[in-house]
Amino acid sequence: MTRMRAVDAAVKILELEGATQAFGLPGAAINPFYSALRAHGGIKHVLARHVEGASHMAEGYTRAAHGNIGVCIGTSGPAGTDMITGLYSAIADSIPILCITGQAPTARLHKEDFQAVDIAAIAAPVTKMAMTVLEPAQVPGAFQQAFHLMRSGRPGPVLIDLPLDVQLAEIDFDPGTYQPLPVYKPAATRAQAARALDMLTAARRPLLVAGGGIINAGAEDLLVELAELLRVPVIPTLMGWGIIPDDHELQAGMAGLQTATRYGNATLLASDFVMGIGNRWANRHTGGLETYRKGRTFVHVDIEPTQIGRVFPPDYGIASDAKAALEQMIAVAKERKQAGTLPDYSDWVADCLDRKRTLHRKTHFDNVPVKPQRVYEEMNRAFGRDTRYVSTIGLSQIAGAQMLHVYKARNWINCGQAGPLGWTVPAALGVVAADPEANVVALSGDYDFQFMIEELAVGAQFNLPYVHVLVNNSYLGLIRQAQRAFDMDYYVQLGFDNINGDDSIGQAKGYGVDHVRVAEGLGCKAIRVENPDEIGPAFDRARRLAAEFRVPVVVEIILEKVTNIAMGAADIDKVTEFEDLAETAADAPTALLPLA
């Protein structure tokens, strides 16, 4: 056994559990932990400008780095409360992050000490475990349990709160014999897999719905293999986008009220059987359940047993890790294919492909100010198949999900359920930290961008380059569109006449904040675009600048102030289309790339 401070044992366990990257801010109550980070040197650290930003950086890191877990660190009091939004975002999307906070000494926890707050109680509803460690000897077990819980079952975040005296106390710890706890994941049986395939093959028009649980399990290749064996089309959820490439013949589009393609909704409505794997039937995906379920049989496979039946009762449910379930189903499907007992779904696949070729929204507009649809058309042209997109919420994210193309798992990194404004900048920095050579492109509206704009300085300081596409209509666009139901346009306008504006640019025309000068003041590069023909060249220049200077590069595109993006209020068969529709793929130049 070795005698050491509790914080030295904690940092050593982080290393032994495979953690390599932390994001955070030092402070008086967490300085002992930082002294251990400095002494051991095995974990890289990025200094955030806001503690909430650190939590979102950890999220972005985990979402991009399969198998590794992002760590965020803050001092006592408001540092922990600031990270609650990141913890909520992480647990909502089944993302493991470890949040470590400092705390007042144990003897003063009940005395209303400066910055002493019961962060464990506050964080409990949005974590798998939230623990204030009161005994120094419990520190190794707390960290060991944290990694066990984050990786077992449905993944999620953990918070460990360390009082100052607990951090500094000496304990006995033997790192040479430390062993991570076994990870628990339920696994489907062969009989369950066979039953699910019996139900699927009894249908005439079956679909697979591929959720984010497949990505968490690292099972995207298995999903594609099963789809190809069965010749069954796949509809990814927003969190599962990229599991199957957009130009794969069996990728049938996304379904939903907002982040959906026209052909995806049409195919879902034409189906008679749906097997959801690693998904949670989110309301933005299903819309009204009566319409979504009508005339269809459902199988639901999810790692969390209580998730099955939570939204609606499936006809058959399997509690299983997605990888384990897919392995069993593939084994059964291969046997049946060899025996010649699998149905022929060629006609159904052809019908789905026909919808995919023809049901599109128009993207090519030459308007000035720019229409947002044109932005996504140009993004598809400019950014390659390996691009990792990062986005969170708003009309920009909704339109992006309708019109962009994604070809790989973890190449659409999106905050699905929580949708906090400001998430995009810090999450993108976390993605770059996980994969420094990746082609990362973030997408924000102006309000999301302004929420945590200070984190751009982190990208400049730590050389985390990416391209940030900022679509600026100087409006809370999604809320404005929702306010149409109340016949109002109330406190959603962000524009004002900037007294420091340049008459030659859009900022002097009532668009308010000069994002270019703010970004440059934070150490980044920035480009403003007001003409649609300038968008593509601006993207090319941005990529060159990011590569040359190794900093974030903002491309601000001045949009028309009011654009209504296609979406529904209740049912997926009643999505309202506001703009002209393209009758063929040729009328929407990048709406559908050639099939693989």
C-alpha positions as CSV (number, residue, x, y, z in Angstrom):
1,M,0.0,0.0,0.0
2,T,1.1,3.6,-0.7
3,R,0.4,6.6,1.5
4,M,-0.9,9.5,-0.5
5,R,-3.4,12.3,-0.5
6,A,-7.0,11.4,-1.4
7,V,-6.8,13.7,-4.5
8,D,-3.7,11.9,-5.7
9,A,-5.5,8.6,-5.5
10,A,-8.5,10.1,-7.4
11,V,-6.3,11.4,-10.2
12,K,-4.5,8.1,-10.5
13,I,-7.9,6.3,-10.7
14,L,-8.9,8.6,-13.6
15,E,-5.8,7.5,-15.4
16,L,-6.3,3.8,-14.7
17,E,-9.9,4.1,-15.9
18,G,-8.7,5.6,-19.2
19,A,-9.6,9.2,-18.8
20,T,-7.3,11.5,-20.7
21,Q,-9.0,14.9,-21.0
22,A,-10.5,17.3,-18.5
23,F,-12.2,20.7,-18.9
24,G,-12.6,23.1,-16.1
25,L,-11.7,26.1,-13.9
26,P,-9.6,26.0,-10.8
27,G,-10.7,27.6,-7.6
28,A,-9.9,27.7,-3.9
29,A,-12.0,24.7,-3.0
30,I,-10.7,22.5,-5.8
31,N,-7.0,23.6,-5.9
32,P,-5.8,20.5,-4.1
33,F,-7.3,18.4,-6.9
34,Y,-5.6,20.6,-9.5
35,S,-2.3,20.1,-7.6
36,A,-2.7,16.4,-8.1
37,L,-3.5,16.9,-11.9
38,R,-0.3,18.9,-12.2
39,A,1.8,16.4,-10.2
40,H,0.7,13.3,-12.2
41,G,0.6,15.0,-15.6
42,G,-1.3,12.2,-17.4
43,I,-4.5,14.1,-18.0
44,K,-4.7,17.0,-20.4
45,H,-6.7,20.0,-19.3
46,V,-8.5,22.8,-21.2
47,L,-9.3,26.0,-19.2
48,A,-12.9,27.0,-20.0
49,R,-14.2,30.5,-19.6
50,H,-17.5,29.5,-18.0
51,V,-18.1,26.3,-15.9
52,E,-21.2,25.4,-17.9
53,G,-19.0,25.6,-21.0
54,A,-16.7,23.1,-19.3
55,S,-19.6,20.6,-18.9
56,H,-20.6,21.0,-22.5
57,M,-17.0,20.5,-23.6
58,A,-16.9,17.3,-21.7
59,E,-20.1,16.3,-23.4
60,G,-18.8,17.0,-26.9
61,Y,-15.6,15.1,-26.0
62,T,-17.5,12.0,-24.9
63,R,-19.9,12.1,-27.9
64,A,-16.9,12.3,-30.3
65,A,-14.5,9.9,-28.5
66,H,-16.1,6.5,-28.4
67,G,-14.9,4.6,-25.4
68,N,-13.5,7.6,-23.5
69,I,-15.2,9.8,-21.0
70,G,-15.0,13.6,-20.7
71,V,-14.3,15.1,-17.3
72,C,-15.4,18.6,-16.1
73,I,-14.0,20.2,-13.0
74,G,-15.1,23.2,-10.9
75,T,-14.8,24.7,-7.5
76,S,-17.5,24.9,-4.8
77,G,-20.8,26.7,-5.0
78,P,-21.8,28.3,-8.3
79,A,-19.3,26.1,-10.2
80,G,-21.4,23.1,-9.5
81,T,-24.7,24.8,-10.1
82,D,-23.4,26.2,-13.4
83,M,-22.7,22.6,-14.6
84,I,-26.2,21.3,-13.9
85,T,-27.3,22.2,-17.4
86,G,-24.5,20.0,-18.8
87,L,-25.4,17.2,-16.5
88,Y,-29.1,17.4,-17.6
89,S,-28.0,17.5,-21.2
90,A,-25.8,14.4,-20.7
91,I,-28.3,12.3,-18.8
92,A,-31.1,13.2,-21.3
93,D,-29.0,11.9,-24.2
94,S,-27.3,8.9,-22.3
95,I,-23.9,10.5,-22.4
96,P,-21.4,9.7,-19.6
97,I,-19.4,12.6,-18.2
98,L,-17.7,12.9,-14.8
99,C,-18.3,16.2,-13.0
100,I,-15.9,16.9,-10.1
101,T,-16.5,19.8,-7.7
102,G,-14.7,21.2,-4.7
103,Q,-16.6,21.8,-1.5
104,A,-16.2,23.6,1.8
105,P,-14.6,21.5,4.6
106,T,-16.9,18.9,6.1
107,A,-17.0,20.6,9.5
108,R,-18.5,23.7,7.8
109,L,-21.1,22.2,5.5
110,H,-23.9,23.0,7.9
111,K,-22.7,26.5,8.7
112,E,-23.6,28.3,5.5
113,D,-20.0,28.7,4.6
114,F,-18.9,30.8,1.7
115,Q,-19.9,29.0,-1.6
116,A,-21.0,25.9,0.3
117,V,-24.1,24.4,-1.3
118,D,-25.5,20.9,-1.3
119,I,-24.6,20.2,-4.9
120,A,-25.2,16.5,-4.5
121,A,-28.8,17.1,-3.7
122,I,-29.2,19.6,-6.5
123,A,-27.5,17.2,-9.1
124,A,-29.2,14.0,-8.0
125,P,-32.1,14.2,-10.5
126,V,-29.8,14.7,-13.5
127,T,-27.1,12.1,-12.7
128,K,-26.7,8.4,-12.2
129,M,-24.9,9.2,-8.9
130,A,-24.2,12.5,-7.1
131,M,-22.1,12.1,-4.0
132,T,-20.4,14.4,-1.5
133,V,-17.5,12.2,-0.2
134,L,-17.4,12.8,3.6
135,E,-14.7,10.2,4.5
136,P,-11.2,10.4,2.7
137,A,-11.0,6.6,2.6
138,Q,-14.1,6.5,0.5
139,V,-12.6,8.5,-2.4
140,P,-11.2,5.5,-4.3
141,G,-14.4,3.6,-4.1
142,A,-16.4,6.7,-5.1
143,F,-14.4,7.1,-8.3
144,Q,-14.4,3.4,-9.0
145,Q,-18.2,3.3,-8.6
146,A,-18.5,6.4,-10.8
147,F,-16.9,4.8,-13.8
148,H,-18.9,1.6,-13.2
149,L,-22.2,3.5,-13.2
150,M,-21.3,5.7,-16.2
151,R,-20.5,2.7,-18.3
152,S,-23.2,0.2,-17.1
153,G,-26.7,0.0,-18.5
154,R,-27.9,3.2,-20.0
155,P,-24.9,5.5,-19.9
156,G,-25.1,8.8,-18.0
157,P,-23.2,11.4,-15.9
158,V,-21.9,11.2,-12.4
159,L,-21.0,14.1,-10.0
160,I,-18.4,13.7,-7.2
161,D,-18.2,16.5,-4.7
162,L,-14.9,16.7,-2.7
163,P,-14.7,18.8,0.5
164,L,-11.4,20.6,1.0
165,D,-10.3,18.5,4.0
166,V,-11.2,15.2,2.3
167,Q,-9.0,16.2,-0.7
168,L,-6.0,16.9,1.5
169,A,-6.3,13.9,3.8
170,E,-3.8,11.1,3.4
171,I,-5.1,7.6,2.7
172,D,-3.6,4.2,1.9
173,F,-4.1,3.2,-1.8
174,D,-2.4,0.6,-4.0
175,P,-2.7,1.7,-7.7
176,G,-0.8,-1.4,-8.8
177,T,-3.7,-3.7,-7.9
178,Y,-6.5,-1.3,-8.8
179,Q,-9.1,-2.9,-11.1
180,P,-12.1,-1.2,-12.7
181,L,-15.5,-2.8,-11.7
182,P,-17.1,-5.0,-14.3
183,V,-19.5,-3.2,-16.6
184,Y,-23.1,-4.5,-16.6
185,K,-25.1,-4.5,-19.9
186,P,-28.2,-6.6,-20.4
187,A,-27.9,-8.9,-23.5
188,A,-30.7,-10.3,-25.7
189,T,-31.1,-14.0,-25.9
190,R,-31.2,-16.0,-29.1
191,A,-34.9,-16.8,-28.5
192,Q,-35.7,-13.1,-28.1
193,A,-33.8,-12.2,-31.3
194,A,-35.7,-15.0,-33.2
195,R,-39.0,-13.8,-31.9
196,A,-38.3,-10.2,-33.0
197,L,-37.3,-11.5,-36.5
198,D,-40.4,-13.7,-36.7
199,M,-42.5,-10.5,-36.2
200,L,-40.4,-8.5,-38.7
201,T,-40.5,-11.1,-41.4
202,A,-44.3,-11.5,-41.0
203,A,-44.7,-7.9,-42.2
204,R,-44.9,-6.7,-45.8
205,R,-43.3,-3.2,-45.3
206,P,-41.0,-3.3,-42.3
207,L,-38.6,-0.6,-41.0
208,L,-35.7,-0.4,-38.6
209,V,-35.6,2.7,-36.4
210,A,-31.9,3.3,-35.4
211,G,-31.4,5.3,-32.2
212,G,-28.5,6.8,-30.4
213,G,-28.1,3.7,-28.3
214,I,-26.6,2.0,-31.3
215,I,-23.9,4.6,-31.4
216,N,-23.3,4.4,-27.7
217,A,-22.7,0.6,-28.1
218,G,-20.4,1.1,-31.1
219,A,-22.7,-1.1,-33.1
220,E,-23.4,1.0,-36.2
221,D,-21.7,-1.5,-38.5
222,L,-23.9,-4.3,-37.1
223,L,-27.0,-2.3,-37.7
224,V,-26.1,-1.8,-41.4
225,E,-25.2,-5.5,-41.7
226,L,-28.6,-6.5,-40.3
227,A,-30.4,-4.1,-42.6
228,E,-28.5,-5.5,-45.6
229,L,-29.1,-9.1,-44.6
230,L,-32.8,-8.5,-44.3
231,R,-33.0,-5.9,-47.1
232,V,-35.1,-3.7,-44.7
233,P,-34.9,0.2,-44.9
234,V,-33.6,2.2,-41.9
235,I,-35.0,5.4,-40.4
236,P,-32.4,6.9,-38.1
237,T,-33.5,9.1,-35.2
238,L,-31.8,12.5,-34.7
239,M,-29.5,10.9,-32.2
240,G,-28.8,8.0,-34.5
241,W,-28.2,10.0,-37.7
242,G,-25.1,8.7,-39.4
243,I,-25.4,5.1,-38.3
244,I,-26.2,4.3,-41.9
245,P,-24.8,6.7,-44.6
246,D,-27.4,9.1,-46.1
247,D,-26.6,7.8,-49.6
248,H,-27.0,4.2,-48.7
249,E,-29.9,2.7,-50.6
250,L,-31.5,1.4,-47.3
251,Q,-31.3,4.8,-45.6
252,A,-34.9,5.9,-45.8
253,G,-34.7,9.4,-44.2
254,M,-35.6,10.8,-40.8
255,A,-39.1,11.0,-39.5
256,G,-40.6,13.5,-37.1
257,L,-42.3,16.8,-36.6
258,Q,-39.2,18.9,-37.1
259,T,-36.0,17.2,-37.9
260,A,-37.4,15.0,-40.7
261,T,-37.2,14.6,-44.5
262,R,-40.4,14.5,-46.5
263,Y,-39.5,11.1,-47.8
264,G,-38.7,9.8,-44.3
265,N,-42.1,10.7,-42.9
266,A,-43.8,9.3,-46.0
267,T,-42.0,6.0,-45.7
268,L,-42.7,5.7,-42.0
269,L,-46.4,6.3,-42.7
270,A,-46.4,3.6,-45.4
271,S,-44.8,1.0,-43.2
272,D,-46.6,-1.8,-41.3
273,F,-43.9,-2.8,-38.9
274,V,-41.3,-0.8,-36.9
275,M,-38.4,-2.2,-34.9
276,G,-36.8,0.5,-32.8
277,I,-33.2,-0.3,-31.5
278,G,-31.6,2.0,-28.9
279,N,-34.2,4.7,-29.3
280,R,-36.7,6.2,-26.8
281,W,-39.6,7.2,-29.1
282,A,-38.9,10.9,-28.5
283,N,-41.9,13.1,-29.1
284,R,-40.2,15.2,-31.8
285,H,-39.7,11.9,-33.7
286,T,-43.1,10.4,-33.2
287,G,-45.5,13.3,-33.1
288,G,-49.0,12.2,-32.0
289,L,-48.9,8.6,-31.0
290,E,-52.2,7.7,-32.6
291,T,-51.0,8.6,-36.0
292,Y,-47.5,7.2,-35.5
293,R,-48.7,3.8,-34.2
294,K,-51.8,3.4,-36.4
295,G,-51.7,0.2,-38.5
296,R,-48.1,-0.7,-37.4
297,T,-46.6,-3.4,-35.1
298,F,-43.8,-2.4,-32.9
299,V,-40.7,-4.1,-31.4
300,H,-38.6,-2.1,-29.0
301,V,-35.0,-3.0,-28.0
302,D,-33.4,-0.8,-25.4
303,I,-30.6,-1.2,-22.8
304,E,-32.8,0.3,-20.0
305,P,-35.7,-2.0,-19.1
306,T,-37.9,0.8,-17.8
307,Q,-37.6,2.6,-21.1
308,I,-39.7,-0.2,-22.7
309,G,-43.3,0.8,-22.5
310,R,-42.5,4.3,-21.1
311,V,-43.9,6.2,-24.1
312,F,-46.2,3.5,-25.5
313,P,-46.5,-0.3,-25.0
314,P,-44.7,-2.1,-27.9
315,D,-46.0,-5.4,-29.2
316,Y,-42.7,-7.0,-28.1
317,G,-39.9,-5.5,-26.0
318,I,-36.3,-6.7,-25.4
319,A,-34.1,-5.2,-22.7
320,S,-30.6,-5.4,-24.2
321,D,-27.5,-3.5,-25.2
322,A,-27.8,-2.7,-28.9
323,K,-24.6,-4.5,-29.8
324,A,-25.7,-7.7,-28.1
325,A,-29.1,-7.6,-29.6
326,L,-27.8,-7.0,-33.1
327,E,-25.3,-9.8,-32.9
328,Q,-28.0,-12.3,-32.0
329,M,-30.3,-11.0,-34.8
330,I,-27.5,-11.2,-37.4
331,A,-26.8,-14.8,-36.4
332,V,-30.4,-15.8,-36.7
333,A,-30.8,-13.8,-40.0
334,K,-27.8,-15.5,-41.5
335,E,-29.1,-18.9,-40.8
336,R,-32.5,-18.0,-42.3
337,K,-30.9,-16.5,-45.4
338,Q,-28.9,-19.6,-45.9
339,A,-32.0,-21.7,-45.6
340,G,-33.8,-19.4,-48.0
341,T,-36.6,-18.4,-45.6
342,L,-36.2,-14.6,-45.5
343,P,-38.9,-12.6,-47.4
344,D,-38.0,-10.6,-50.5
345,Y,-38.5,-6.9,-49.8
346,S,-37.4,-5.7,-53.2
347,D,-40.7,-4.0,-54.0
348,W,-40.8,-2.2,-50.6
349,V,-37.2,-1.0,-51.0
350,A,-37.9,0.2,-54.5
351,D,-41.0,2.2,-53.2
352,C,-38.8,3.8,-50.4
353,L,-36.1,4.7,-53.0
354,D,-38.7,6.3,-55.2
355,R,-39.8,8.5,-52.4
356,K,-36.2,9.3,-51.6
357,R,-35.6,10.4,-55.2
358,T,-38.6,12.7,-55.5
359,L,-39.9,14.0,-52.1
360,H,-37.6,17.0,-51.4
361,R,-37.6,20.5,-50.2
362,K,-36.2,23.1,-52.4
363,T,-32.8,24.4,-51.4
364,H,-31.6,26.6,-54.3
365,F,-32.6,30.2,-53.8
366,D,-30.7,33.3,-55.0
367,N,-32.4,35.7,-52.7
368,V,-30.6,38.6,-50.9
369,P,-30.8,38.6,-47.9
370,V,-29.9,34.9,-48.1
371,K,-32.6,32.2,-47.5
372,P,-31.4,29.6,-45.0
373,Q,-32.1,26.7,-47.3
374,R,-29.3,27.9,-49.6
375,V,-26.8,27.8,-46.7
376,Y,-27.3,24.0,-46.2
377,E,-27.0,23.4,-50.0
378,E,-23.7,25.1,-49.9
379,M,-22.6,23.3,-46.8
380,N,-23.3,20.0,-48.5
381,R,-21.1,21.1,-51.5
382,A,-18.3,22.4,-49.4
383,F,-17.8,19.9,-46.6
384,G,-16.9,16.3,-47.3
385,R,-18.2,13.0,-46.2
386,D,-15.9,13.0,-43.1
387,T,-17.3,16.2,-41.7
388,R,-18.4,16.2,-38.1
389,Y,-21.3,18.5,-37.6
390,V,-22.2,20.0,-34.1
391,S,-25.5,21.7,-33.4
392,T,-28.0,22.1,-30.6
393,I,-31.4,23.8,-31.1
394,G,-33.4,26.3,-33.1
395,L,-34.5,26.7,-36.7
396,S,-30.8,26.4,-37.8
397,Q,-30.6,22.9,-36.2
398,I,-34.0,21.9,-37.5
399,A,-33.3,23.1,-41.1
400,G,-29.8,21.6,-40.9
401,A,-31.2,18.2,-40.0
402,Q,-33.7,18.4,-42.8
403,M,-31.1,19.3,-45.5
404,L,-27.6,18.4,-44.5
405,H,-26.0,15.0,-45.3
406,V,-24.3,12.8,-42.7
407,Y,-22.4,9.6,-43.6
408,K,-20.8,8.3,-40.4
409,A,-21.8,7.6,-36.8
410,R,-20.6,10.4,-34.4
411,N,-20.6,12.8,-37.4
412,W,-23.8,14.5,-36.3
413,I,-23.2,15.6,-32.7
414,N,-26.4,17.1,-31.4
415,C,-27.9,17.8,-28.0
416,G,-31.2,16.0,-28.5
417,Q,-33.5,16.3,-25.6
418,A,-32.3,19.2,-23.4
419,G,-31.4,21.6,-26.3
420,P,-29.7,24.3,-24.2
421,L,-28.9,27.5,-26.1
422,G,-25.1,28.1,-26.0
423,W,-24.2,24.4,-26.2
424,T,-22.8,24.5,-29.7
425,V,-19.5,26.5,-29.2
426,P,-18.2,24.6,-26.1
427,A,-19.4,21.2,-27.4
428,A,-17.6,21.8,-30.7
429,L,-14.4,22.6,-28.8
430,G,-14.8,19.3,-26.9
431,V,-15.2,17.4,-30.2
432,V,-12.0,19.0,-31.5
433,A,-10.2,18.1,-28.3
434,A,-11.3,14.5,-28.9
435,D,-10.2,14.4,-32.5
436,P,-7.8,17.4,-33.3
437,E,-7.4,16.6,-37.0
438,A,-11.2,16.1,-37.6
439,N,-13.1,18.3,-40.0
440,V,-15.5,19.9,-37.5
441,V,-18.2,22.2,-38.6
442,A,-20.6,23.8,-36.0
443,L,-24.0,25.3,-36.9
444,S,-25.7,28.0,-34.8
445,G,-28.3,30.6,-35.0
446,D,-27.3,34.0,-33.6
447,Y,-29.0,33.5,-30.3
448,D,-27.4,30.2,-29.6
449,F,-24.0,31.7,-30.6
450,Q,-24.3,34.6,-28.3
451,F,-25.1,32.5,-25.2
452,M,-21.6,31.2,-24.7
453,I,-19.6,33.2,-27.2
454,E,-16.8,33.7,-24.7
455,E,-15.8,30.1,-25.1
456,L,-14.4,31.0,-28.6
457,A,-11.4,32.4,-26.6
458,V,-10.8,28.8,-25.4
459,G,-10.4,27.6,-29.0
460,A,-8.0,30.4,-29.7
461,Q,-5.9,29.8,-26.6
462,F,-5.7,26.0,-26.9
463,N,-5.6,25.9,-30.7
464,L,-8.8,24.0,-31.3
465,P,-9.7,24.8,-34.9
466,Y,-13.1,24.3,-36.5
467,V,-15.5,26.2,-38.8
468,H,-18.5,27.7,-37.1
469,V,-21.4,28.5,-39.5
470,L,-23.4,31.3,-38.0
471,V,-26.8,31.9,-39.6
472,N,-27.9,35.3,-38.5
473,N,-31.5,36.5,-38.9
474,S,-31.4,38.6,-35.7
475,Y,-34.4,36.7,-34.4
476,L,-35.4,34.0,-32.0
477,G,-36.5,32.2,-35.2
478,L,-38.0,29.0,-33.7
479,I,-39.9,30.9,-31.0
480,R,-41.1,33.5,-33.5
481,Q,-42.5,30.7,-35.7
482,A,-44.2,29.1,-32.7
483,Q,-45.7,32.5,-31.7
484,R,-47.7,32.5,-34.9
485,A,-50.2,30.3,-33.1
486,F,-50.8,33.2,-30.7
487,D,-50.8,35.8,-33.5
488,M,-47.8,37.7,-32.0
489,D,-44.2,38.6,-32.5
490,Y,-43.3,39.4,-28.9
491,Y,-39.8,39.9,-27.6
492,V,-38.2,37.6,-30.1
493,Q,-36.4,40.3,-32.2
494,L,-32.7,40.6,-31.4
495,G,-31.9,43.4,-33.9
496,F,-31.0,47.0,-33.2
497,D,-29.1,49.7,-34.9
498,N,-25.5,49.2,-33.7
499,I,-24.0,52.6,-33.2
500,N,-20.6,51.2,-33.9
501,G,-21.7,49.5,-37.1
502,D,-20.1,49.9,-40.5
503,D,-22.6,51.3,-43.1
504,S,-21.2,48.8,-45.7
505,I,-22.2,45.7,-43.8
506,G,-25.4,44.1,-42.6
507,Q,-24.7,44.9,-38.9
508,A,-25.6,48.6,-39.7
509,K,-29.0,47.5,-41.0
510,G,-30.6,46.6,-37.8
511,Y,-28.9,43.2,-37.2
512,G,-27.3,44.4,-33.9
513,V,-24.3,42.5,-32.6
514,D,-21.2,42.6,-34.8
515,H,-20.2,39.0,-34.4
516,V,-17.2,39.3,-36.7
517,R,-15.5,41.9,-34.5
518,V,-16.5,40.0,-31.3
519,A,-15.0,36.8,-32.7
520,E,-11.8,38.5,-33.7
521,G,-11.6,40.2,-30.3
522,L,-11.7,36.7,-28.8
523,G,-8.7,35.7,-30.9
524,C,-10.5,33.9,-33.7
525,K,-11.0,34.5,-37.4
526,A,-14.3,35.6,-38.9
527,I,-15.9,36.2,-42.3
528,R,-19.2,37.8,-43.1
529,V,-21.3,36.8,-46.1
530,E,-24.4,38.6,-47.5
531,N,-24.7,37.2,-51.0
532,P,-25.5,33.5,-51.7
533,D,-22.8,33.2,-54.3
534,E,-20.2,34.1,-51.7
535,I,-21.1,31.3,-49.3
536,G,-19.1,28.5,-51.0
537,P,-15.9,30.6,-51.3
538,A,-16.3,31.7,-47.7
539,F,-16.4,28.1,-46.5
540,D,-13.3,27.3,-48.5
541,R,-11.5,30.3,-47.1
542,A,-12.6,29.4,-43.6
543,R,-11.2,25.9,-43.8
544,R,-7.8,27.3,-45.0
545,L,-7.8,29.9,-42.1
546,A,-8.6,27.2,-39.5
547,A,-5.8,25.0,-40.8
548,E,-3.3,27.9,-40.9
549,F,-4.0,29.6,-37.6
550,R,-5.4,26.6,-35.6
551,V,-8.3,28.7,-34.2
552,P,-12.1,28.6,-34.7
553,V,-13.2,30.4,-37.8
554,V,-16.7,31.9,-37.8
555,V,-18.6,32.3,-41.1
556,E,-21.5,34.6,-40.4
557,I,-24.2,34.6,-43.1
558,I,-26.8,37.4,-43.0
559,L,-30.2,35.8,-43.6
560,E,-33.6,37.2,-44.3
561,K,-35.2,37.9,-41.0
562,V,-38.3,35.8,-41.3
563,T,-38.3,32.3,-42.8
564,N,-40.7,29.6,-41.7
565,I,-39.1,26.1,-41.8
566,A,-41.2,23.0,-42.5
567,M,-42.6,21.4,-39.3
568,G,-45.7,20.0,-37.7
569,A,-47.5,20.9,-34.5
570,A,-49.0,17.5,-33.7
571,D,-48.9,14.6,-36.2
572,I,-46.2,13.6,-38.7
573,D,-48.8,13.3,-41.5
574,K,-49.6,17.1,-41.1
575,V,-46.2,18.7,-41.4
576,T,-46.6,22.2,-42.9
577,E,-44.4,23.0,-45.8
578,F,-43.8,26.8,-46.2
579,E,-41.4,27.0,-49.1
580,D,-41.5,25.7,-52.7
581,L,-41.0,21.9,-52.9
582,A,-38.6,20.3,-55.3
583,E,-40.4,17.6,-57.3
584,T,-37.2,15.8,-58.2
585,A,-33.7,15.6,-56.8
586,A,-32.5,17.5,-59.8
587,D,-34.6,20.5,-58.7
588,A,-32.8,20.4,-55.3
589,P,-29.2,20.1,-56.4
590,T,-27.7,18.6,-53.3
591,A,-30.8,17.2,-51.6
592,L,-29.9,13.6,-52.5
593,L,-26.4,12.5,-53.5
594,P,-26.0,9.4,-55.8
595,L,-26.7,6.2,-54.0
596,A,-23.8,4.0,-53.0
